[in-house]
Amino acid sequence: MKVLIIDDEKLLVKGLKKSLEQEGFQVAAAHDGEEGFKAFETNDYNVIILDLMLPKIDGISLCRMIRQTSDIPIIMLTAKDSDIDKILGLELGADDYMTKPFNTREVIARIRAILRRLEKQEVHEKKESLYTSGDLVVDSNYRIVKKGAREIELTPKEFDILELLIRNKGRVFPREEIFTLVWQEPCLDTRTIDVHIKNLREKLKDHEENMPMIQTKWGVGYYFRRD
């Protein structure tokens, strides 16, 4: 994990940098707002520790500049308790704040808490992009369909139709609605959907158990069976 410290108190930065490195973090430092913004733009970091009072570009302005392009976690440092209201009132977008003097162990604990929260969020988002039925997996992010370790080759439109149906298991989609949602234009010929469904069933037939994965609701449309 890479941390950027932006603070003009060089002794504080030196001590915090040493403590973080002992915990396994890679640490870079900047001592004014301009230098800090340049470091942010030219490198990738996991967390920024940002002092409120900085020369050249102050911490408030710098936080706003960073937030225009990045959601990187920011821990704000302030020398006065009264500045906390200022930080919160301006809604800078900082993830946390600490007042000086602070315990280095607490800084490390705050960093790890933020990173754990982000990791859980990433896991949750990843789960939401995966749709399964038995050991069939549809990965929306990478547009991959797998049965166990074996990948099933689909055309782009076949994938879009399968994703739509498996993401809404049990919901019946009329042919016209499938066409409109996948092609993003009015449906002129429902036979196109029938052909794509036929091809999908053919490609998925080795992975069927007692009944087809894609079911027909006669006179209405198609749906993906519930597990």
C-alpha positions as CSV (number, residue, x, y, z in Angstrom):
1,M,0.0,0.0,0.0
2,K,1.3,3.4,-0.9
3,V,0.7,6.5,1.2
4,L,1.3,10.2,0.3
5,I,1.9,12.5,3.3
6,I,1.5,16.3,2.5
7,D,2.6,18.4,5.4
8,D,5.0,21.2,5.9
9,E,6.2,20.0,9.4
10,K,9.2,18.1,8.3
11,L,10.0,16.5,11.6
12,L,6.4,15.2,11.9
13,V,6.6,13.9,8.3
14,K,9.9,12.2,9.0
15,G,8.6,10.4,12.1
16,L,5.2,9.4,10.5
17,K,7.0,8.2,7.4
18,K,9.3,6.0,9.4
19,S,6.5,4.5,11.4
20,L,4.4,3.7,8.4
21,E,7.4,2.1,6.6
22,Q,7.9,-0.1,9.6
23,E,4.3,-1.3,9.1
24,G,5.0,-2.2,5.5
25,F,3.6,0.9,3.7
26,Q,5.5,2.6,0.9
27,V,5.5,6.3,1.8
28,A,6.1,9.5,-0.3
29,A,6.2,13.0,1.2
30,A,5.5,16.5,0.0
31,H,5.9,19.7,2.1
32,D,3.6,22.2,0.3
33,G,0.4,22.1,-1.7
34,E,1.9,22.4,-5.1
35,E,4.4,19.7,-4.5
36,G,1.7,17.5,-3.1
37,F,-0.6,18.0,-6.0
38,K,2.2,17.2,-8.4
39,A,3.0,14.0,-6.5
40,F,-0.7,13.0,-6.6
41,E,-0.9,13.6,-10.4
42,T,2.2,11.6,-11.3
43,N,1.9,8.6,-9.0
44,D,-0.7,6.2,-7.7
45,Y,-1.4,6.1,-4.0
46,N,-3.9,4.2,-1.8
47,V,-4.2,6.9,0.9
48,I,-3.3,10.6,1.3
49,I,-2.6,12.2,4.6
50,L,-3.2,15.9,4.1
51,D,-2.5,18.8,6.4
52,L,-5.1,21.6,6.5
53,M,-2.6,24.4,6.7
54,L,-0.1,24.3,3.8
55,P,2.0,26.8,1.9
56,K,1.3,27.6,-1.8
57,I,-1.9,25.6,-1.9
58,D,-3.8,25.1,1.4
59,G,-5.2,21.8,2.4
60,I,-8.9,22.8,1.8
61,S,-8.2,23.9,-1.8
62,L,-5.9,20.9,-2.4
63,C,-8.6,18.5,-1.2
64,R,-11.1,20.0,-3.6
65,M,-8.6,19.7,-6.5
66,I,-8.0,16.1,-5.7
67,R,-11.7,15.3,-5.4
68,Q,-12.4,16.7,-8.9
69,T,-10.7,13.6,-10.4
70,S,-10.2,11.0,-7.6
71,D,-12.0,9.2,-4.8
72,I,-8.7,8.3,-3.1
73,P,-9.1,8.2,0.7
74,I,-7.9,11.4,2.4
75,I,-7.2,11.8,6.1
76,M,-7.1,15.5,7.0
77,L,-4.7,16.8,9.7
78,T,-5.4,19.9,11.7
79,A,-3.6,21.7,14.5
80,K,-6.8,23.0,16.2
81,D,-10.0,21.4,17.4
82,S,-11.9,24.4,16.1
83,D,-10.8,23.5,12.5
84,I,-12.8,20.3,12.7
85,D,-16.1,22.2,12.3
86,K,-14.5,24.0,9.4
87,I,-13.5,20.8,7.7
88,L,-16.9,19.1,8.2
89,G,-18.9,22.3,7.4
90,L,-17.2,22.7,4.1
91,E,-17.9,19.0,3.2
92,L,-14.5,18.7,1.6
93,G,-14.9,15.0,0.8
94,A,-12.2,13.9,3.3
95,D,-12.7,10.4,4.6
96,D,-11.4,11.1,8.1
97,Y,-9.6,13.7,10.2
98,M,-7.2,13.9,13.1
99,T,-6.0,16.8,15.3
100,K,-2.3,17.4,16.2
101,P,-0.5,16.2,18.2
102,F,-1.7,12.6,17.4
103,N,-0.6,9.1,18.3
104,T,1.1,7.5,15.3
105,R,-0.5,4.2,16.1
106,E,-3.9,5.8,15.8
107,V,-3.0,7.1,12.3
108,I,-2.0,3.7,11.3
109,A,-5.2,2.2,12.7
110,R,-7.3,4.8,10.8
111,I,-5.5,4.0,7.6
112,R,-6.1,0.3,8.0
113,A,-9.8,0.9,8.8
114,I,-10.3,2.9,5.7
115,L,-8.5,0.3,3.5
116,R,-10.6,-2.5,5.1
117,R,-13.8,-0.6,4.3
118,L,-12.7,-0.1,0.7
119,E,-11.8,-3.8,0.3
120,K,-15.2,-4.9,1.6
121,Q,-16.8,-2.4,-0.8
122,E,-14.8,-3.8,-3.8
123,V,-15.8,-7.4,-2.8
124,H,-19.5,-6.4,-2.7
125,E,-19.3,-4.6,-6.1
126,K,-17.5,-7.6,-7.6
127,K,-20.2,-10.0,-6.3
128,E,-22.9,-7.9,-7.9
129,S,-21.2,-8.3,-11.3
130,L,-21.3,-12.1,-11.1
131,Y,-24.5,-14.0,-11.8
132,T,-24.6,-17.8,-11.3
133,S,-26.9,-20.8,-11.9
134,G,-25.4,-24.0,-10.6
135,D,-21.8,-23.8,-11.7
136,L,-22.6,-21.5,-14.7
137,V,-21.1,-18.1,-14.1
138,V,-21.8,-14.9,-16.0
139,D,-19.2,-12.1,-15.4
140,S,-20.6,-8.8,-16.4
141,N,-17.4,-6.9,-15.9
142,Y,-15.3,-9.1,-18.1
143,R,-18.2,-10.3,-20.3
144,I,-17.2,-13.9,-19.7
145,V,-19.4,-17.0,-19.4
146,K,-18.0,-20.1,-17.7
147,K,-19.0,-23.5,-16.7
148,G,-16.6,-24.4,-14.0
149,A,-13.2,-23.6,-15.5
150,R,-14.4,-23.9,-19.1
151,E,-15.3,-20.7,-21.0
152,I,-18.4,-20.6,-23.3
153,E,-18.0,-18.4,-26.4
154,L,-20.9,-16.1,-27.0
155,T,-21.5,-13.3,-29.5
156,P,-21.9,-9.8,-28.0
157,K,-25.7,-9.9,-28.4
158,E,-26.0,-13.4,-27.1
159,F,-24.1,-12.3,-24.0
160,D,-26.3,-9.3,-23.5
161,I,-29.5,-11.4,-23.7
162,L,-28.1,-14.0,-21.3
163,E,-27.0,-11.3,-18.9
164,L,-30.4,-9.6,-19.0
165,L,-32.2,-12.9,-18.3
166,I,-29.9,-14.3,-15.6
167,R,-29.8,-10.9,-13.8
168,N,-33.6,-11.1,-13.5
169,K,-34.2,-14.8,-12.8
170,G,-37.8,-15.7,-13.0
171,R,-39.0,-12.5,-14.7
172,V,-40.6,-13.0,-18.1
173,F,-39.4,-10.6,-20.8
174,P,-41.5,-10.2,-24.0
175,R,-39.5,-10.5,-27.2
176,E,-40.1,-6.9,-28.0
177,E,-38.7,-5.8,-24.6
178,I,-35.6,-8.0,-24.9
179,F,-34.9,-6.4,-28.3
180,T,-35.4,-2.9,-27.1
181,L,-33.2,-3.4,-24.0
182,V,-30.4,-5.1,-25.9
183,W,-30.4,-3.3,-29.2
184,Q,-31.4,0.0,-27.8
185,E,-33.9,0.6,-30.6
186,P,-37.5,-0.2,-31.4
187,C,-38.2,-3.9,-32.2
188,L,-39.0,-4.5,-35.9
189,D,-38.8,-8.3,-36.0
190,T,-39.2,-10.6,-33.0
191,R,-37.8,-13.5,-34.9
192,T,-34.3,-12.1,-34.3
193,I,-34.8,-12.8,-30.6
194,D,-36.0,-16.3,-31.3
195,V,-32.9,-17.0,-33.3
196,H,-30.6,-15.7,-30.6
197,I,-32.4,-17.7,-27.9
198,K,-32.1,-20.8,-30.0
199,N,-28.4,-20.3,-30.4
200,L,-28.0,-19.6,-26.6
201,R,-29.8,-22.8,-25.7
202,E,-27.6,-24.7,-28.2
203,K,-24.5,-23.4,-26.5
204,L,-25.8,-24.0,-23.0
205,K,-27.3,-27.4,-23.7
206,D,-24.3,-29.3,-22.2
207,H,-24.9,-27.4,-18.9
208,E,-28.6,-28.1,-18.5
209,E,-29.8,-30.5,-15.8
210,N,-33.4,-31.4,-15.7
211,M,-34.8,-28.4,-17.6
212,P,-33.4,-25.7,-19.9
213,M,-31.9,-22.6,-18.3
214,I,-33.8,-20.3,-20.6
215,Q,-37.5,-21.1,-20.4
216,T,-40.3,-20.1,-22.7
217,K,-43.6,-18.5,-21.4
218,W,-45.8,-19.4,-24.3
219,G,-47.5,-16.4,-25.9
220,V,-45.4,-14.0,-23.8
221,G,-41.6,-14.4,-24.0
222,Y,-38.6,-15.8,-22.3
223,Y,-37.1,-16.0,-18.8
224,F,-34.2,-17.6,-17.0
225,R,-35.2,-20.3,-14.6
226,R,-34.9,-19.8,-10.9
227,D,-32.4,-22.1,-9.1
